[in-house]
Amino acid sequence: MLKGFQSVFRIPELRRRILFTLGVFIVYRIGGHIPSPGVNAEALGEFFRMQQNTLFGLYDLFAGGAFGKATIFALGIMPYISASIIIQLMGTVVPFFQKLQKQGEEGRKKINQYTRYGTVGISAMQALGVTIFLESIVTPSGVAAVPFPGIAFRLMTMLTLTTGTVFIMWLGEQITERGLGNGISLIIFIGIVDRLPFAVIDEVRQFISGNRSLIMMLFMVCLFLGVTGAVVLLTQGTRKIAVQYAKKVVGRKVYGGQRTHIPLRVNTAGVMPIIFAQSIMFVPSTVATFLPESWMKDWLNSAFNFESVTYMLVYGVLIIFFTYFYTAVAFNPVDVADNMKKYGGFIPGIRPGKATSDFMDNILTKITLPGSIFLGFIAIIPSLISRYTNISYNFASFFGGTTLLIVVGVALDTLQQMESHLLMRHYEGFMKSGHIRGRRRM
């Protein structure tokens, strides 16, 4: 594997792509530290330290910490992800978008353009909500996050945050086109990984001060390696369905007749079920922050605390539900069966058409169940660690959930693209046997 990484920098094009990607990362991280005008950063930081386990904390995760600092990149890439999900869901129910999905490359370009328009609209609406939210923040010590609220502050902040999101979207597209890997995914990836060194340093300090035993540290390292390996297996696990294409004789030439397979992934939905479920689970905690002191506020805080058993059970059930829901959206057996029939393909022993779609739907349902249960278990591992050990949730979040799934998935995608460049130029890949497989894009 080390030889494979050395070969990466011997290919001029691949070296340029890697350096370009790293340069974009630097620009993105610099923008994540430029404050938006008119905001008291110290008062805002004091408020967000109390909001780590609410929707604001989840949003700050995808913004790479920029939301909690109210920087020019405070909205992050989430408006683009929201627009992409909306367009994708509309493709299942709106005939116009269904036609675009079937128009190949030209249709994909139009869908991307509509996604960009949607990103601008969502960014503007969210930026307005953020400005109103910032003006309402007052710390326990009585300091306002916005010293001079008003229409001027709102317009300026809306323009700043919307422009920042559009610029991040452009950076992601530049990485996809001129860099290495999927740009949007890498933008999220670098924002998450940026938190890892600080969490590790904090744990090392805890160990030096005697708050962590050596056995506990070794156990956490082994657990991290084991969970990471399990996530890799979950990400790459597939059920292959054999497909045979009939031979066609055109003149003196024979076309088709080859055997191939359709890979049905154990985790077709990727990280989306956790994002959906986490968004719902954070709603009660977020609502509780705005309620006055009462039994309702105490109950919401206790029942939906990320360390409570109730939270873990409901969270796991929601992940299983959303895994099936998003799998149904992402993979349509009827369309696959129709395309196979159109090009003369069939599954041996299964009649083309409805019988083929029912067969694939049955297989997908069976393999999604263990995949969704395992995905739910991976998601609650950070809560289990935080509940039964004295390790902070900030560090425990890297042992599972959204953080680990995104990091592993994006890393596999990027390594797979690097290996493809190596193999195209007759270099060995990173593995002596087999090849690295990526996962579905977010």
C-alpha beads as a LAMMPS data file, in Angstrom:
LAMMPS data file: protein, C-alpha beads

442 atoms
441 bonds

1 atom types
1 bond types

-500.0 500.0 xlo xhi
-500.0 500.0 ylo yhi
-500.0 500.0 zlo zhi

Masses

1 110.0

Atoms # bond

1 1 1 0.000 0.000 0.000
2 1 1 2.880 2.379 0.791
3 1 1 4.266 1.765 -2.710
4 1 1 0.862 2.686 -4.142
5 1 1 0.859 6.026 -2.315
6 1 1 4.389 6.732 -3.567
7 1 1 3.219 6.083 -7.134
8 1 1 0.471 8.700 -6.748
9 1 1 2.936 11.593 -6.970
10 1 1 4.700 10.121 -10.029
11 1 1 1.667 10.863 -12.190
12 1 1 1.621 14.591 -13.099
13 1 1 -2.157 14.817 -13.622
14 1 1 -2.952 13.016 -10.370
15 1 1 -0.428 15.140 -8.493
16 1 1 -2.038 18.336 -9.859
17 1 1 -5.486 17.121 -8.836
18 1 1 -4.344 16.343 -5.295
19 1 1 -2.586 19.692 -4.873
20 1 1 -5.627 21.531 -6.283
21 1 1 -7.913 19.729 -3.817
22 1 1 -5.622 20.600 -0.904
23 1 1 -5.577 24.232 -2.044
24 1 1 -9.392 24.349 -2.031
25 1 1 -9.372 22.850 1.481
26 1 1 -7.138 25.702 2.658
27 1 1 -9.465 28.304 1.124
28 1 1 -12.484 26.639 2.741
29 1 1 -10.907 26.521 6.196
30 1 1 -9.770 30.157 5.944
31 1 1 -13.329 31.210 5.066
32 1 1 -14.583 29.214 8.054
33 1 1 -12.715 31.618 10.363
34 1 1 -13.716 34.965 8.782
35 1 1 -16.488 36.383 11.019
36 1 1 -19.693 37.792 9.607
37 1 1 -19.941 41.553 10.332
38 1 1 -22.034 42.785 13.232
39 1 1 -21.845 39.696 15.495
40 1 1 -20.318 39.429 18.976
41 1 1 -18.258 36.234 18.582
42 1 1 -17.638 35.744 22.332
43 1 1 -21.326 35.951 23.246
44 1 1 -22.219 33.602 20.381
45 1 1 -19.564 31.096 21.428
46 1 1 -20.900 31.105 24.999
47 1 1 -24.408 30.345 23.708
48 1 1 -23.358 27.512 21.385
49 1 1 -21.353 25.745 24.059
50 1 1 -24.747 25.009 25.640
51 1 1 -26.322 23.877 22.338
52 1 1 -24.007 21.033 21.291
53 1 1 -26.704 18.343 21.447
54 1 1 -29.467 20.210 19.613
55 1 1 -30.251 20.890 15.952
56 1 1 -27.808 23.804 16.117
57 1 1 -25.039 21.382 17.066
58 1 1 -25.917 19.066 14.154
59 1 1 -25.918 21.988 11.726
60 1 1 -22.580 23.177 13.105
61 1 1 -21.162 19.678 12.406
62 1 1 -21.903 19.948 8.681
63 1 1 -20.696 23.557 8.594
64 1 1 -17.319 22.512 10.027
65 1 1 -17.817 24.668 13.142
66 1 1 -18.524 27.804 11.089
67 1 1 -22.169 28.072 12.198
68 1 1 -21.269 28.327 15.875
69 1 1 -18.853 31.153 15.059
70 1 1 -21.237 32.975 12.656
71 1 1 -18.574 33.154 9.940
72 1 1 -19.206 33.931 6.280
73 1 1 -19.513 30.146 5.730
74 1 1 -21.990 29.742 8.619
75 1 1 -24.638 27.991 6.505
76 1 1 -22.069 25.541 5.184
77 1 1 -23.078 23.161 2.408
78 1 1 -26.366 22.093 4.052
79 1 1 -28.590 24.243 1.749
80 1 1 -27.087 22.433 -1.253
81 1 1 -27.690 19.044 0.378
82 1 1 -31.276 20.041 1.181
83 1 1 -31.857 21.179 -2.404
84 1 1 -30.348 17.935 -3.744
85 1 1 -32.600 15.812 -1.521
86 1 1 -35.693 17.806 -2.535
87 1 1 -34.878 17.454 -6.256
88 1 1 -34.196 13.742 -5.793
89 1 1 -37.502 13.191 -3.980
90 1 1 -39.345 15.207 -6.638
91 1 1 -37.851 12.878 -9.235
92 1 1 -39.991 10.075 -7.812
93 1 1 -43.320 11.933 -7.944
94 1 1 -43.050 14.821 -10.451
95 1 1 -43.188 13.725 -14.142
96 1 1 -41.032 16.679 -15.282
97 1 1 -38.086 15.613 -13.118
98 1 1 -38.665 11.946 -13.976
99 1 1 -38.168 12.833 -17.657
100 1 1 -34.989 14.758 -16.852
101 1 1 -33.566 11.755 -14.978
102 1 1 -34.047 9.630 -18.117
103 1 1 -32.367 12.105 -20.493
104 1 1 -28.824 11.063 -19.626
105 1 1 -26.044 13.645 -19.426
106 1 1 -28.197 16.512 -20.708
107 1 1 -30.871 15.798 -18.119
108 1 1 -28.256 15.581 -15.373
109 1 1 -26.945 19.044 -16.286
110 1 1 -30.434 20.527 -16.061
111 1 1 -31.046 18.829 -12.702
112 1 1 -27.743 20.261 -11.423
113 1 1 -28.820 23.716 -12.588
114 1 1 -32.169 23.455 -10.779
115 1 1 -30.275 22.252 -7.691
116 1 1 -28.127 25.391 -7.809
117 1 1 -31.206 27.608 -8.058
118 1 1 -32.739 25.729 -5.142
119 1 1 -29.544 26.209 -3.139
120 1 1 -29.694 29.983 -3.578
121 1 1 -33.356 30.093 -2.536
122 1 1 -32.894 27.858 0.501
123 1 1 -29.751 29.762 1.523
124 1 1 -31.592 33.084 1.405
125 1 1 -34.473 31.750 3.537
126 1 1 -32.139 30.125 6.039
127 1 1 -29.966 33.239 6.185
128 1 1 -33.034 35.308 7.099
129 1 1 -33.890 32.812 9.832
130 1 1 -30.298 32.918 11.106
131 1 1 -30.298 36.718 11.312
132 1 1 -33.539 36.716 13.340
133 1 1 -32.143 33.927 15.516
134 1 1 -28.864 35.808 16.113
135 1 1 -30.725 38.960 17.124
136 1 1 -32.661 36.980 19.759
137 1 1 -29.558 35.505 21.438
138 1 1 -28.709 36.914 24.842
139 1 1 -26.194 35.090 27.031
140 1 1 -26.902 34.318 30.714
141 1 1 -24.581 37.197 31.554
142 1 1 -26.859 39.585 29.605
143 1 1 -24.628 40.171 26.562
144 1 1 -26.422 40.306 23.175
145 1 1 -24.913 38.391 20.253
146 1 1 -25.880 41.245 17.896
147 1 1 -25.066 44.647 19.449
148 1 1 -26.827 46.652 16.680
149 1 1 -29.819 44.715 15.296
150 1 1 -32.064 46.042 12.552
151 1 1 -32.865 45.877 8.861
152 1 1 -29.322 46.833 7.834
153 1 1 -27.853 43.940 9.824
154 1 1 -30.393 41.506 8.376
155 1 1 -29.780 42.473 4.749
156 1 1 -26.014 42.480 5.158
157 1 1 -25.982 39.085 6.920
158 1 1 -28.379 37.513 4.395
159 1 1 -26.180 38.641 1.514
160 1 1 -23.008 37.480 3.278
161 1 1 -24.251 34.018 4.260
162 1 1 -25.976 33.313 0.931
163 1 1 -22.858 34.331 -0.990
164 1 1 -20.738 32.159 1.304
165 1 1 -22.885 29.075 0.622
166 1 1 -22.842 29.684 -3.148
167 1 1 -19.059 30.033 -2.994
168 1 1 -18.744 26.746 -1.056
169 1 1 -20.963 25.059 -3.663
170 1 1 -18.679 26.403 -6.402
171 1 1 -15.600 25.145 -4.530
172 1 1 -17.170 21.683 -4.303
173 1 1 -17.913 21.647 -8.026
174 1 1 -14.357 22.726 -8.795
175 1 1 -13.018 19.816 -6.735
176 1 1 -15.270 17.387 -8.611
177 1 1 -14.192 18.777 -11.992
178 1 1 -10.519 19.627 -11.474
179 1 1 -9.608 17.931 -8.201
180 1 1 -9.946 14.440 -6.769
181 1 1 -13.121 12.927 -5.365
182 1 1 -16.662 14.191 -4.910
183 1 1 -16.330 17.860 -4.007
184 1 1 -19.436 18.290 -1.858
185 1 1 -18.666 15.168 0.163
186 1 1 -15.056 16.268 0.662
187 1 1 -16.212 19.701 1.901
188 1 1 -18.237 17.968 4.637
189 1 1 -15.363 15.528 5.244
190 1 1 -12.747 18.209 5.899
191 1 1 -15.100 20.084 8.239
192 1 1 -15.568 16.938 10.349
193 1 1 -11.919 15.847 10.319
194 1 1 -10.900 19.350 11.412
195 1 1 -12.422 18.575 14.851
196 1 1 -10.546 15.299 15.309
197 1 1 -7.103 16.642 16.373
198 1 1 -8.650 18.840 19.083
199 1 1 -10.702 15.916 20.431
200 1 1 -7.617 13.642 20.470
201 1 1 -5.475 16.305 22.184
202 1 1 -8.168 16.734 24.838
203 1 1 -8.188 12.967 25.511
204 1 1 -4.383 12.906 25.738
205 1 1 -4.542 15.692 28.318
206 1 1 -7.109 13.678 30.261
207 1 1 -4.755 10.676 30.191
208 1 1 -1.760 12.750 31.342
209 1 1 -3.786 14.258 34.190
210 1 1 -4.793 10.757 35.355
211 1 1 -8.478 10.887 34.399
212 1 1 -8.008 8.090 31.833
213 1 1 -6.354 4.734 32.547
214 1 1 -4.013 3.032 30.087
215 1 1 -6.405 0.082 29.770
216 1 1 -9.250 2.432 28.894
217 1 1 -7.164 4.172 26.233
218 1 1 -6.103 0.853 24.671
219 1 1 -9.706 -0.351 24.744
220 1 1 -10.878 2.816 22.960
221 1 1 -8.203 2.411 20.273
222 1 1 -9.227 -1.214 19.660
223 1 1 -12.902 -0.236 19.644
224 1 1 -12.247 2.537 17.136
225 1 1 -10.392 0.185 14.789
226 1 1 -13.096 -2.485 15.134
227 1 1 -16.004 -0.096 14.508
228 1 1 -14.189 1.491 11.563
229 1 1 -13.644 -1.954 10.021
230 1 1 -17.324 -2.783 10.553
231 1 1 -18.373 0.465 8.871
232 1 1 -16.128 -0.337 5.897
233 1 1 -17.803 -3.745 5.569
234 1 1 -21.247 -2.149 5.830
235 1 1 -20.355 0.482 3.226
236 1 1 -18.929 -1.994 0.709
237 1 1 -21.232 -4.957 1.359
238 1 1 -23.210 -5.986 -1.747
239 1 1 -25.485 -8.795 -2.908
240 1 1 -24.716 -9.585 -6.558
241 1 1 -27.586 -10.665 -8.816
242 1 1 -26.442 -12.452 -11.976
243 1 1 -27.722 -11.012 -15.274
244 1 1 -27.512 -12.661 -18.701
245 1 1 -27.831 -10.678 -21.944
246 1 1 -29.219 -12.428 -25.020
247 1 1 -27.165 -12.671 -28.203
248 1 1 -28.145 -10.569 -31.201
249 1 1 -26.961 -11.309 -34.733
250 1 1 -26.649 -8.227 -36.945
251 1 1 -25.285 -9.177 -40.339
252 1 1 -22.148 -11.188 -39.701
253 1 1 -21.570 -9.809 -36.217
254 1 1 -22.863 -11.173 -32.904
255 1 1 -23.656 -8.680 -30.159
256 1 1 -24.391 -9.314 -26.470
257 1 1 -24.352 -12.692 -24.844
258 1 1 -22.193 -11.587 -21.912
259 1 1 -22.858 -12.277 -18.257
260 1 1 -22.726 -9.521 -15.661
261 1 1 -24.323 -8.726 -12.335
262 1 1 -26.325 -6.041 -10.516
263 1 1 -24.760 -5.131 -7.137
264 1 1 -27.444 -4.463 -4.539
265 1 1 -25.851 -2.712 -1.589
266 1 1 -26.554 -3.745 1.980
267 1 1 -26.622 -0.039 2.856
268 1 1 -28.115 1.570 -0.241
269 1 1 -29.269 4.627 1.709
270 1 1 -25.784 5.542 2.949
271 1 1 -25.674 8.111 5.744
272 1 1 -29.021 9.751 4.921
273 1 1 -31.152 7.708 7.419
274 1 1 -28.949 8.890 10.307
275 1 1 -29.159 12.511 9.160
276 1 1 -32.967 12.356 8.901
277 1 1 -33.379 10.528 12.224
278 1 1 -30.915 12.798 14.014
279 1 1 -32.717 15.890 12.739
280 1 1 -36.001 14.616 14.188
281 1 1 -34.450 13.520 17.490
282 1 1 -32.894 16.947 18.023
283 1 1 -36.217 18.770 17.600
284 1 1 -37.473 18.163 21.196
285 1 1 -34.169 19.334 22.702
286 1 1 -34.180 22.399 20.478
287 1 1 -37.772 23.243 21.420
288 1 1 -36.927 22.775 25.117
289 1 1 -34.289 25.529 24.939
290 1 1 -37.013 28.090 24.163
291 1 1 -39.506 26.898 26.817
292 1 1 -39.740 28.457 30.292
293 1 1 -38.874 26.372 33.326
294 1 1 -41.622 23.734 33.656
295 1 1 -42.199 19.992 33.899
296 1 1 -42.498 19.852 30.093
297 1 1 -39.019 21.304 29.638
298 1 1 -37.561 18.924 32.253
299 1 1 -39.256 15.919 30.614
300 1 1 -38.049 16.822 27.116
301 1 1 -34.498 17.318 28.358
302 1 1 -34.450 13.993 30.225
303 1 1 -36.364 11.787 27.750
304 1 1 -34.505 13.065 24.668
305 1 1 -31.071 13.378 26.206
306 1 1 -28.635 11.555 23.905
307 1 1 -27.555 9.305 26.812
308 1 1 -31.073 8.150 27.754
309 1 1 -32.349 4.685 26.846
310 1 1 -35.538 6.174 25.384
311 1 1 -33.491 8.337 23.033
312 1 1 -31.438 5.369 21.820
313 1 1 -34.478 3.134 21.204
314 1 1 -36.470 5.776 19.320
315 1 1 -33.355 6.824 17.423
316 1 1 -32.670 3.241 16.324
317 1 1 -36.273 2.660 15.180
318 1 1 -36.246 5.898 13.161
319 1 1 -33.003 4.884 11.453
320 1 1 -34.501 1.514 10.415
321 1 1 -37.595 3.292 9.056
322 1 1 -35.632 5.922 7.115
323 1 1 -33.257 3.269 5.746
324 1 1 -36.181 1.521 4.062
325 1 1 -37.697 4.842 3.002
326 1 1 -34.544 6.233 1.382
327 1 1 -33.667 2.866 -0.182
328 1 1 -37.067 2.899 -1.915
329 1 1 -36.305 6.407 -3.200
330 1 1 -32.727 5.678 -4.317
331 1 1 -33.330 2.316 -6.041
332 1 1 -36.359 1.612 -8.239
333 1 1 -36.578 -2.115 -9.177
334 1 1 -39.251 -1.400 -11.801
335 1 1 -36.988 0.978 -13.767
336 1 1 -34.048 -1.434 -13.521
337 1 1 -36.203 -4.348 -14.732
338 1 1 -37.567 -2.263 -17.644
339 1 1 -34.052 -1.230 -18.723
340 1 1 -32.867 -4.837 -18.573
341 1 1 -35.809 -5.970 -20.701
342 1 1 -35.189 -3.159 -23.204
343 1 1 -31.585 -4.245 -23.793
344 1 1 -32.275 -7.992 -23.785
345 1 1 -31.096 -8.730 -20.259
346 1 1 -32.668 -11.186 -17.849
347 1 1 -31.985 -12.884 -14.532
348 1 1 -31.520 -16.658 -15.094
349 1 1 -34.625 -18.479 -13.923
350 1 1 -36.712 -15.287 -13.586
351 1 1 -39.098 -13.992 -16.251
352 1 1 -38.449 -10.450 -17.511
353 1 1 -40.713 -7.595 -16.449
354 1 1 -42.741 -7.619 -13.238
355 1 1 -41.331 -10.956 -12.029
356 1 1 -37.803 -9.495 -12.263
357 1 1 -38.715 -6.302 -10.372
358 1 1 -40.498 -8.333 -7.660
359 1 1 -37.456 -10.593 -7.338
360 1 1 -35.049 -7.662 -6.913
361 1 1 -37.429 -5.901 -4.513
362 1 1 -37.638 -9.061 -2.377
363 1 1 -33.831 -9.421 -2.273
364 1 1 -33.371 -5.735 -1.464
365 1 1 -35.919 -5.914 1.367
366 1 1 -34.142 -8.898 2.920
367 1 1 -30.628 -7.444 2.817
368 1 1 -31.794 -3.976 3.955
369 1 1 -33.129 -5.303 7.282
370 1 1 -29.774 -6.440 8.747
371 1 1 -28.113 -3.420 7.141
372 1 1 -30.572 -1.003 8.790
373 1 1 -30.263 -2.705 12.204
374 1 1 -26.467 -2.583 12.015
375 1 1 -26.657 1.059 10.877
376 1 1 -28.809 1.864 13.910
377 1 1 -26.314 0.152 16.217
378 1 1 -23.420 2.093 14.699
379 1 1 -25.389 5.311 15.237
380 1 1 -25.959 4.803 18.967
381 1 1 -22.386 3.713 19.774
382 1 1 -21.311 7.304 20.686
383 1 1 -24.270 7.575 23.090
384 1 1 -23.383 4.224 24.689
385 1 1 -19.744 5.260 25.137
386 1 1 -20.726 8.614 26.637
387 1 1 -23.297 6.961 28.952
388 1 1 -21.129 4.170 30.385
389 1 1 -17.710 5.863 30.389
390 1 1 -16.419 9.283 31.391
391 1 1 -15.411 10.090 27.796
392 1 1 -16.908 13.269 26.354
393 1 1 -19.469 13.014 23.560
394 1 1 -17.301 15.284 21.387
395 1 1 -14.650 12.539 21.228
396 1 1 -17.110 9.619 21.306
397 1 1 -18.863 10.952 18.173
398 1 1 -15.896 9.735 16.102
399 1 1 -16.695 6.125 17.095
400 1 1 -19.878 5.946 15.057
401 1 1 -22.918 7.844 13.839
402 1 1 -22.903 10.447 11.092
403 1 1 -19.279 11.401 11.678
404 1 1 -17.682 7.990 11.128
405 1 1 -19.975 6.991 8.245
406 1 1 -19.219 10.181 6.317
407 1 1 -15.474 9.980 6.981
408 1 1 -15.219 6.307 5.955
409 1 1 -17.495 6.690 2.923
410 1 1 -15.716 9.761 1.536
411 1 1 -12.277 8.229 2.206
412 1 1 -13.245 5.076 0.281
413 1 1 -14.562 7.147 -2.644
414 1 1 -11.387 9.206 -2.841
415 1 1 -9.075 6.194 -2.569
416 1 1 -11.088 4.408 -5.261
417 1 1 -10.589 7.342 -7.653
418 1 1 -6.880 7.477 -6.870
419 1 1 -6.568 3.745 -7.521
420 1 1 -8.405 4.125 -10.837
421 1 1 -5.830 6.711 -11.966
422 1 1 -3.004 4.367 -10.948
423 1 1 -4.443 1.357 -12.777
424 1 1 -5.102 3.407 -15.940
425 1 1 -1.396 4.213 -16.091
426 1 1 -0.297 0.629 -15.399
427 1 1 0.665 1.179 -11.777
428 1 1 -0.301 -1.192 -9.009
429 1 1 -3.278 -0.227 -6.857
430 1 1 -3.283 0.190 -3.085
431 1 1 -4.183 -3.487 -2.565
432 1 1 -2.322 -6.508 -3.947
433 1 1 -5.562 -8.443 -4.406
434 1 1 -8.919 -6.880 -5.263
435 1 1 -9.787 -3.222 -5.644
436 1 1 -11.141 -0.509 -3.402
437 1 1 -14.846 0.132 -3.950
438 1 1 -16.494 3.442 -3.174
439 1 1 -20.068 3.992 -2.001
440 1 1 -23.101 5.848 -3.269
441 1 1 -22.701 9.619 -3.400
442 1 1 -24.601 11.667 -0.847

Bonds

1 1 1 2
2 1 2 3
3 1 3 4
4 1 4 5
5 1 5 6
6 1 6 7
7 1 7 8
8 1 8 9
9 1 9 10
10 1 10 11
11 1 11 12
12 1 12 13
13 1 13 14
14 1 14 15
15 1 15 16
16 1 16 17
17 1 17 18
18 1 18 19
19 1 19 20
20 1 20 21
21 1 21 22
22 1 22 23
23 1 23 24
24 1 24 25
25 1 25 26
26 1 26 27
27 1 27 28
28 1 28 29
29 1 29 30
30 1 30 31
31 1 31 32
32 1 32 33
33 1 33 34
34 1 34 35
35 1 35 36
36 1 36 37
37 1 37 38
38 1 38 39
39 1 39 40
40 1 40 41
41 1 41 42
42 1 42 43
43 1 43 44
44 1 44 45
45 1 45 46
46 1 46 47
47 1 47 48
48 1 48 49
49 1 49 50
50 1 50 51
51 1 51 52
52 1 52 53
53 1 53 54
54 1 54 55
55 1 55 56
56 1 56 57
57 1 57 58
58 1 58 59
59 1 59 60
60 1 60 61
61 1 61 62
62 1 62 63
63 1 63 64
64 1 64 65
65 1 65 66
66 1 66 67
67 1 67 68
68 1 68 69
69 1 69 70
70 1 70 71
71 1 71 72
72 1 72 73
73 1 73 74
74 1 74 75
75 1 75 76
76 1 76 77
77 1 77 78
78 1 78 79
79 1 79 80
80 1 80 81
81 1 81 82
82 1 82 83
83 1 83 84
84 1 84 85
85 1 85 86
86 1 86 87
87 1 87 88
88 1 88 89
89 1 89 90
90 1 90 91
91 1 91 92
92 1 92 93
93 1 93 94
94 1 94 95
95 1 95 96
96 1 96 97
97 1 97 98
98 1 98 99
99 1 99 100
100 1 100 101
101 1 101 102
102 1 102 103
103 1 103 104
104 1 104 105
105 1 105 106
106 1 106 107
107 1 107 108
108 1 108 109
109 1 109 110
110 1 110 111
111 1 111 112
112 1 112 113
113 1 113 114
114 1 114 115
115 1 115 116
116 1 116 117
117 1 117 118
118 1 118 119
119 1 119 120
120 1 120 121
121 1 121 122
122 1 122 123
123 1 123 124
124 1 124 125
125 1 125 126
126 1 126 127
127 1 127 128
128 1 128 129
129 1 129 130
130 1 130 131
131 1 131 132
132 1 132 133
133 1 133 134
134 1 134 135
135 1 135 136
136 1 136 137
137 1 137 138
138 1 138 139
139 1 139 140
140 1 140 141
141 1 141 142
142 1 142 143
143 1 143 144
144 1 144 145
145 1 145 146
146 1 146 147
147 1 147 148
148 1 148 149
149 1 149 150
150 1 150 151
151 1 151 152
152 1 152 153
153 1 153 154
154 1 154 155
155 1 155 156
156 1 156 157
157 1 157 158
158 1 158 159
159 1 159 160
160 1 160 161
161 1 161 162
162 1 162 163
163 1 163 164
164 1 164 165
165 1 165 166
166 1 166 167
167 1 167 168
168 1 168 169
169 1 169 170
170 1 170 171
171 1 171 172
172 1 172 173
173 1 173 174
174 1 174 175
175 1 175 176
176 1 176 177
177 1 177 178
178 1 178 179
179 1 179 180
180 1 180 181
181 1 181 182
182 1 182 183
183 1 183 184
184 1 184 185
185 1 185 186
186 1 186 187
187 1 187 188
188 1 188 189
189 1 189 190
190 1 190 191
191 1 191 192
192 1 192 193
193 1 193 194
194 1 194 195
195 1 195 196
196 1 196 197
197 1 197 198
198 1 198 199
199 1 199 200
200 1 200 201
201 1 201 202
202 1 202 203
203 1 203 204
204 1 204 205
205 1 205 206
206 1 206 207
207 1 207 208
208 1 208 209
209 1 209 210
210 1 210 211
211 1 211 212
212 1 212 213
213 1 213 214
214 1 214 215
215 1 215 216
216 1 216 217
217 1 217 218
218 1 218 219
219 1 219 220
220 1 220 221
221 1 221 222
222 1 222 223
223 1 223 224
224 1 224 225
225 1 225 226
226 1 226 227
227 1 227 228
228 1 228 229
229 1 229 230
230 1 230 231
231 1 231 232
232 1 232 233
233 1 233 234
234 1 234 235
235 1 235 236
236 1 236 237
237 1 237 238
238 1 238 239
239 1 239 240
240 1 240 241
241 1 241 242
242 1 242 243
243 1 243 244
244 1 244 245
245 1 245 246
246 1 246 247
247 1 247 248
248 1 248 249
249 1 249 250
250 1 250 251
251 1 251 252
252 1 252 253
253 1 253 254
254 1 254 255
255 1 255 256
256 1 256 257
257 1 257 258
258 1 258 259
259 1 259 260
260 1 260 261
261 1 261 262
262 1 262 263
263 1 263 264
264 1 264 265
265 1 265 266
266 1 266 267
267 1 267 268
268 1 268 269
269 1 269 270
270 1 270 271
271 1 271 272
272 1 272 273
273 1 273 274
274 1 274 275
275 1 275 276
276 1 276 277
277 1 277 278
278 1 278 279
279 1 279 280
280 1 280 281
281 1 281 282
282 1 282 283
283 1 283 284
284 1 284 285
285 1 285 286
286 1 286 287
287 1 287 288
288 1 288 289
289 1 289 290
290 1 290 291
291 1 291 292
292 1 292 293
293 1 293 294
294 1 294 295
295 1 295 296
296 1 296 297
297 1 297 298
298 1 298 299
299 1 299 300
300 1 300 301
301 1 301 302
302 1 302 303
303 1 303 304
304 1 304 305
305 1 305 306
306 1 306 307
307 1 307 308
308 1 308 309
309 1 309 310
310 1 310 311
311 1 311 312
312 1 312 313
313 1 313 314
314 1 314 315
315 1 315 316
316 1 316 317
317 1 317 318
318 1 318 319
319 1 319 320
320 1 320 321
321 1 321 322
322 1 322 323
323 1 323 324
324 1 324 325
325 1 325 326
326 1 326 327
327 1 327 328
328 1 328 329
329 1 329 330
330 1 330 331
331 1 331 332
332 1 332 333
333 1 333 334
334 1 334 335
335 1 335 336
336 1 336 337
337 1 337 338
338 1 338 339
339 1 339 340
340 1 340 341
341 1 341 342
342 1 342 343
343 1 343 344
344 1 344 345
345 1 345 346
346 1 346 347
347 1 347 348
348 1 348 349
349 1 349 350
350 1 350 351
351 1 351 352
352 1 352 353
353 1 353 354
354 1 354 355
355 1 355 356
356 1 356 357
357 1 357 358
358 1 358 359
359 1 359 360
360 1 360 361
361 1 361 362
362 1 362 363
363 1 363 364
364 1 364 365
365 1 365 366
366 1 366 367
367 1 367 368
368 1 368 369
369 1 369 370
370 1 370 371
371 1 371 372
372 1 372 373
373 1 373 374
374 1 374 375
375 1 375 376
376 1 376 377
377 1 377 378
378 1 378 379
379 1 379 380
380 1 380 381
381 1 381 382
382 1 382 383
383 1 383 384
384 1 384 385
385 1 385 386
386 1 386 387
387 1 387 388
388 1 388 389
389 1 389 390
390 1 390 391
391 1 391 392
392 1 392 393
393 1 393 394
394 1 394 395
395 1 395 396
396 1 396 397
397 1 397 398
398 1 398 399
399 1 399 400
400 1 400 401
401 1 401 402
402 1 402 403
403 1 403 404
404 1 404 405
405 1 405 406
406 1 406 407
407 1 407 408
408 1 408 409
409 1 409 410
410 1 410 411
411 1 411 412
412 1 412 413
413 1 413 414
414 1 414 415
415 1 415 416
416 1 416 417
417 1 417 418
418 1 418 419
419 1 419 420
420 1 420 421
421 1 421 422
422 1 422 423
423 1 423 424
424 1 424 425
425 1 425 426
426 1 426 427
427 1 427 428
428 1 428 429
429 1 429 430
430 1 430 431
431 1 431 432
432 1 432 433
433 1 433 434
434 1 434 435
435 1 435 436
436 1 436 437
437 1 437 438
438 1 438 439
439 1 439 440
440 1 440 441
441 1 441 442
